[in-house]
Amino acid sequence: MRPEIRCEVCDQAIAQYKCPKCRTPYCRIACYKTHTSNAELCESLASKVINPQGHSSSDQHKSNGEDVGGEIDNGADSECIIKLEQLQALKHSSWLQTALVDTEIRQQLTQIHKSANPKKALEIALESPHIADFMYRILDELTASENAQQ
């Protein structure tokens, strides 16, 4: 079982979310607003989380003209970043919509997303053949989407 992460803003509750810029865990919207009101702190934390090329993922997305909304793994390699067109293809995938009805898949995805170490949580989840099949099918969909764009 994964360790519970406390909100770094109020230190009172379990953090359920992470700041999209600096990945600081927070528990509710009030804590997020408090956190983002101190822009200097958020920016300094965000600058510490960079990818191997020396640019944060959010900077790379902005330079590509993409919106950075939502949660982005700022430690991701640039070739591992999903493009907006690929996300749109997944959004409209009838296979994916059907697969996400599966409770086990949704629970595993939630656990990976909330994990303090998502890469490790993904490795553990991939030990399940059911989850591995789901993830590899997603990769196939992403590859097909990328090939269709070229």
N, C-alpha and C positions, 0 to 999 in steps of 0.2 A: 504494500500500500504506500502511496506517495505521501511525503510529509506535507502538512498543511502550511501554507504560506500566509503570514499575517500582513495586513494592510500596512504599508510603509508610511502612510500619511497619518492615520489615527492610532495605529497599533492596538486597536481594540477588537477587530473582527478578522475573519479569514478573508483573504483577498481572492476575489473571483475574476478580476480583470487585470489587464496590464496596459499601461500607457502606450499608445502606438508609436510615440517618438522615442522614448527611453526605456520602455519595458518595466517601469516601476509598478509593482503590484499595488492595487487599491481595491476597496471593498464596495464602494457605492459612488453614485454620481457626485455627491457633496465632496467626497475625498478627491475625486478626479478634478473637480473645479478648483479646490484648494491647491492641488498639485500643479495644475496648469497655470494658476495665477502667478506662480513663481517661475516665470519663463526662463530665467537665467539658470536655475537649478536643473530644470528639465532639459534644456539645451546642453548643459555641461555633461549631464548623464548620457544624453544621446550621442555626444561626440566620443564618448568612451567606448560605445558599442559600434565598432566599424567592421566592415568586411575586409578580406585580404588585400583588395586594391586600394584601401585607404579611404574609401567613400562609404558613408552609411547607405543602407538599402533605400532609405527614404530619399536621400539626395539623388541616388541613381534613378528612382522612379520619377522624381520631379524633373530631372534632366531629360527623361524620355517623354515628358508631357503627361504622365499618368498621375491619377489621384492616389494619394497614399492612405486613404481612409482605412479603418479597420486595423487589425493587428498584423504586423509584418515581423517576421523573424529577422531582426537587424543583423544577426550573425550569419545569415545565409550567404552562400557563394553566389556570385552574380549569375552563373549559368543555372542555378537552382530557382531563380525567381520566376514565378508564373506571370506571363504577360496578360494584359487585360483581355485580349482576344481569346486566350485560352480559358480564362475564368468565365467569359461569356459562353463559350462552347460547353463548359461544364454546367453552367446555370441552366442551359436549355437541353441538357442530356436527359432523355426519358429514362435511360438505364440508371443513371445516378439518382434521379428522383425516386425510382422504385427501390433501389438498394438502400437508400437512407430511411426507408420505413423500418428496416431491421434494427431492433432495439440494441443488439450487441454492438453493431457498427457505430451507432450514435453514441453509446456509452464509451466505447474505446476512443472515438474521436474527441469527445469531451475530456476524457482523462488525459489524452496527449496534449490537448490545447491548454489545459490548466496546469500541466506539470511544470515543476521548477526546471526540469531537464527534458524538454520535449524530444530530443533526439534519442535519449535512452528509453523514454516511454514508448516511442515508435518502435525501437528495436525489440522491446518486450512484446508489444502488441503484434508484431509481425511473426511471432512464434506461433500464433493461431493461424491455421491454414485458411480459415474463413476471412480473417482480416487481411492476410497476405494476398488472397485472391482479389479482394476489394481494392487494395492499394495498387496492385499491379494492373488492374483494369483501369484505374484512374490514370496511371502512367500511360497506358495504351491510348486512352482518350486524349490526353494532353499531346502525345506524340502525333496522333492523327490530326489533331487540330492545328498543330504547328506545321505539319507537312502540307495541309490543305491551303495554308496561307502563303506558302512559298511557290 
